[in-house]
Amino acid sequence: MNYIKTDILSANSFVKHGFAYLEGHMNINEISDSLGLKKIKTVKQVHSNKFVYLNDVNKFETNFEADAIISDLRGYGVGVYTADCVPIIFIDTVNKKWGVIHAGWKGTLAGITEKVSDYLLGELGCKSENIKVAIGPCIEGSCYEIGEEVAVRFKSGFDNPDLFLKKEEGKKYSLDLKTANTLQLRNKGITEIELVDICTKCDLNYPSFRRDGKNAGRMLSFVGFV
């Protein structure tokens, strides 16, 4: 099985994580089996700021509509599918919490990363200095054009849109979702962040909806503690 791991999340041997392109006959059950996880839970992604907290193994049998998962069930993993959107994996090895976020432009605009961070730091008692984050392959800002209407919404919804929203004369706006979500993390005091420098649209080894349309495959971003 070929998948990317990051240095920041690999320091502890009990943390199993990665970004895997689900090509050929590989499937999510093969990944969980190979890593010693009983199951990897996914959700029905709806491009929202909704998340689910899995603190009961019975929830693994429920089909939630959400775009982020937080878990503390050791032996089980969680994952999201992407094909240009930003996949974010986070862990807290002190408070024993981990999870994933699927952040497209709608979820980013709705503040999904901030919302998950607030829940971790508030309801679950995590500390920002203990949270480590890996942001996986996604479409880079220079390859992601958006229309005026979407750009206006980002301008009104963020204090510093110029850091991730660019426009050259005669061209459409370009949106850097990776930077936008990184800023949301840093605004919450979460600074231990590793960025995977791969553009899914440019690199043919990764699925891209902007490049391939409805024929695009999917990448699975997953994490669990064993």
C-alpha positions as CSV (number, residue, x, y, z in Angstrom):
1,M,0.0,0.0,0.0
2,N,1.4,3.4,-1.0
3,Y,0.6,6.4,1.1
4,I,2.2,9.5,2.5
5,K,3.1,9.9,6.2
6,T,4.3,13.1,7.8
7,D,7.1,13.6,10.3
8,I,5.1,15.6,12.7
9,L,2.6,12.8,13.3
10,S,5.0,9.9,13.1
11,A,6.9,10.5,16.4
12,N,4.6,8.1,18.3
13,S,4.5,4.5,17.0
14,F,0.9,4.1,18.2
15,V,-0.3,6.9,15.8
16,K,-1.3,5.4,12.5
17,H,-2.0,8.0,9.8
18,G,-1.6,8.8,6.1
19,F,-2.8,10.2,2.9
20,A,-3.6,7.4,0.4
21,Y,-4.8,7.5,-3.2
22,L,-7.4,4.8,-3.4
23,E,-6.6,3.5,-6.9
24,G,-7.0,0.0,-8.3
25,H,-8.4,-2.6,-6.0
26,M,-7.2,-1.0,-2.7
27,N,-10.0,-0.2,-0.3
28,I,-10.5,1.3,3.2
29,N,-10.8,-2.1,4.8
30,E,-7.4,-3.2,3.5
31,I,-5.9,0.0,4.9
32,S,-7.3,-0.5,8.3
33,D,-6.3,-4.2,8.4
34,S,-2.7,-3.4,7.4
35,L,-2.4,-0.8,10.2
36,G,-3.9,-2.9,12.9
37,L,-7.1,-0.7,13.1
38,K,-10.4,-2.5,13.6
39,K,-12.2,-0.1,11.3
40,I,-11.8,3.4,9.7
41,K,-14.9,5.4,10.1
42,T,-15.9,7.9,7.4
43,V,-19.0,10.2,7.1
44,K,-21.3,11.5,4.4
45,Q,-19.4,14.7,3.5
46,V,-21.7,17.6,2.7
47,H,-19.3,20.6,2.4
48,S,-20.4,22.1,5.8
49,N,-18.9,23.0,9.1
50,K,-20.5,20.1,10.9
51,F,-18.4,17.6,12.8
52,V,-19.1,14.4,14.9
53,Y,-17.4,13.3,18.1
54,L,-16.9,9.5,18.2
55,N,-16.7,8.6,21.8
56,D,-18.9,5.5,21.5
57,V,-18.0,2.5,19.3
58,N,-21.7,2.1,18.4
59,K,-21.5,5.5,16.5
60,F,-19.3,3.7,13.9
61,E,-22.5,2.1,12.6
62,T,-24.3,5.4,12.1
63,N,-24.0,7.3,8.8
64,F,-23.4,10.9,9.9
65,E,-23.6,13.9,7.6
66,A,-20.5,15.9,8.5
67,D,-17.1,17.1,7.3
68,A,-14.9,16.4,10.3
69,I,-14.5,13.7,12.8
70,I,-13.1,13.8,16.3
71,S,-12.4,10.5,18.1
72,D,-10.9,9.0,21.3
73,L,-11.7,5.3,20.5
74,R,-8.3,3.6,20.6
75,G,-8.0,0.8,18.0
76,Y,-10.3,2.6,15.5
77,G,-9.5,5.1,12.8
78,V,-11.3,8.0,11.2
79,G,-11.0,9.3,7.6
80,V,-12.2,11.8,5.0
81,Y,-12.1,11.6,1.2
82,T,-10.8,14.4,-1.0
83,A,-10.0,15.3,-4.6
84,D,-8.7,18.8,-4.4
85,C,-10.2,19.9,-1.0
86,V,-7.9,20.3,2.0
87,P,-7.5,17.2,4.2
88,I,-6.4,18.0,7.7
89,I,-5.3,15.4,10.3
90,F,-4.8,16.4,13.9
91,I,-3.7,14.6,17.0
92,D,-3.3,15.3,20.8
93,T,-1.2,12.5,22.3
94,V,-1.5,14.0,25.8
95,N,-5.3,14.2,25.9
96,K,-5.7,11.2,23.6
97,K,-7.8,12.8,20.9
98,W,-7.4,12.7,17.1
99,G,-9.4,13.3,14.0
100,V,-9.7,14.6,10.4
101,I,-11.2,17.5,8.6
102,H,-12.4,17.9,5.0
103,A,-12.2,21.6,4.1
104,G,-13.5,22.6,0.7
105,W,-14.2,26.3,0.0
106,K,-17.7,26.1,1.6
107,G,-16.4,24.5,4.7
108,T,-13.5,26.8,4.9
109,L,-15.8,29.8,4.5
110,A,-18.1,28.4,7.3
111,G,-15.0,28.0,9.6
112,I,-15.0,24.3,10.0
113,T,-11.4,24.2,11.1
114,E,-12.0,27.0,13.7
115,K,-15.1,25.2,14.9
116,V,-13.3,21.9,15.4
117,S,-10.4,23.7,17.2
118,D,-12.9,25.4,19.5
119,Y,-14.4,22.1,20.5
120,L,-11.0,20.5,21.1
121,L,-9.8,23.4,23.2
122,G,-13.1,24.0,25.0
123,E,-15.3,21.0,25.5
124,L,-12.6,18.4,25.3
125,G,-10.0,20.2,27.4
126,C,-7.1,20.0,24.9
127,K,-4.3,22.5,25.0
128,S,-3.2,24.2,21.8
129,E,0.5,23.4,22.4
130,N,-0.3,19.7,22.5
131,I,-2.1,19.6,19.2
132,K,-0.1,18.6,16.1
133,V,-1.5,18.9,12.6
134,A,-0.7,17.6,9.1
135,I,-2.3,19.2,6.1
136,G,-2.2,16.8,3.1
137,P,-2.1,17.1,-0.7
138,C,-4.7,19.5,-2.0
139,I,-5.1,22.0,-4.9
140,E,-2.7,24.9,-4.6
141,G,-3.9,28.4,-4.7
142,S,-2.3,29.2,-8.0
143,C,-4.4,26.4,-9.6
144,Y,-7.7,27.1,-7.9
145,E,-9.7,29.9,-9.6
146,I,-13.0,31.1,-8.2
147,G,-15.6,33.6,-9.3
148,E,-16.3,37.1,-8.1
149,E,-19.3,36.0,-6.0
150,V,-17.3,33.5,-4.0
151,A,-14.3,35.9,-3.6
152,V,-16.7,38.6,-2.1
153,R,-17.9,36.1,0.5
154,F,-14.3,35.4,1.6
155,K,-13.5,39.1,1.7
156,S,-16.4,39.8,4.0
157,G,-15.9,36.6,6.1
158,F,-12.2,37.0,7.0
159,D,-10.1,39.7,8.5
160,N,-7.1,39.0,6.3
161,P,-8.3,37.6,3.0
162,D,-5.3,39.1,1.1
163,L,-3.1,36.4,2.6
164,F,-4.9,33.7,0.7
165,L,-7.0,35.4,-2.0
166,K,-5.2,36.8,-5.0
167,K,-6.2,38.5,-8.3
168,E,-4.0,39.4,-11.2
169,E,-5.2,41.8,-13.8
170,G,-7.4,40.2,-16.4
171,K,-7.7,36.9,-14.5
172,K,-10.1,35.4,-12.0
173,Y,-9.4,35.3,-8.3
174,S,-7.2,32.4,-7.0
175,L,-8.0,30.9,-3.6
176,D,-5.4,29.2,-1.4
177,L,-7.5,27.0,0.9
178,K,-4.4,25.5,2.5
179,T,-3.3,28.9,3.8
180,A,-6.8,29.9,4.8
181,N,-7.1,26.8,7.0
182,T,-3.6,27.2,8.4
183,L,-4.6,30.7,9.5
184,Q,-7.7,29.4,11.2
185,L,-5.5,27.0,13.2
186,R,-2.9,29.6,14.1
187,N,-5.7,32.0,15.2
188,K,-6.5,29.3,17.9
189,G,-2.9,29.0,19.0
190,I,-2.2,25.8,17.1
191,T,1.2,26.2,15.5
192,E,2.6,22.7,15.2
193,I,1.6,22.3,11.6
194,E,3.2,20.3,8.7
195,L,2.2,21.1,5.2
196,V,2.6,18.5,2.4
197,D,3.8,20.3,-0.6
198,I,1.8,18.5,-3.3
199,C,-0.8,20.1,-5.6
200,T,-3.4,17.5,-6.5
201,K,-4.3,19.3,-9.8
202,C,-0.6,19.3,-11.0
203,D,0.5,15.9,-9.8
204,L,-1.1,13.1,-11.8
205,N,-0.5,10.7,-8.9
206,Y,-3.3,12.3,-7.0
207,P,-7.0,12.7,-7.7
208,S,-8.3,16.2,-8.8
209,F,-11.8,17.2,-9.5
210,R,-10.7,20.4,-11.2
211,R,-8.5,18.3,-13.6
212,D,-10.6,15.2,-14.1
213,G,-14.1,16.3,-13.3
214,K,-16.6,13.6,-12.2
215,N,-14.1,10.9,-13.3
216,A,-11.7,11.9,-10.5
217,G,-10.8,9.3,-7.9
218,R,-10.5,10.0,-4.2
219,M,-7.7,10.3,-1.7
220,L,-8.3,8.9,1.8
221,S,-6.8,10.8,4.7
222,F,-6.9,8.8,7.9
223,V,-5.7,8.6,11.5
224,G,-6.1,6.3,14.5
225,F,-4.4,5.3,17.7
226,V,-3.6,1.6,18.3
